[in-house]
């Protein structure tokens, strides 16, 4: 939970897969996979915190703004 916003195991796994696919070499060991999951979780937490901070100051970044 990040300030009452949940991060599911599915979200972490999906982000970890994305990170692993964009890496130079596949994660072969359990410790490598766990390290990638930790990076994925950190990235998800950072994203939620940034979104919450933007919302607090009234910044609205909709999908149309990103094009």
Phi, psi and omega in degrees: 000136175236103182049053178071011175251122186280147169241118183276159175299326178298317178299317180296315181296318179297316179293322178297320178296319178298315179298316181296321181290331181268358180280170182285326181223146180291150176284118185258329183257162178299322181291325176294317178296320179293323177295320178293321177297322179295318177296319179297315179297316177301318180295319179295318178298313179301317180297317179295316180298320178294317178298317180294320178295319179296320179295321180299324182265004174087018177272126179242108179256093179275171181296330179292332181286340186271358184274000000 
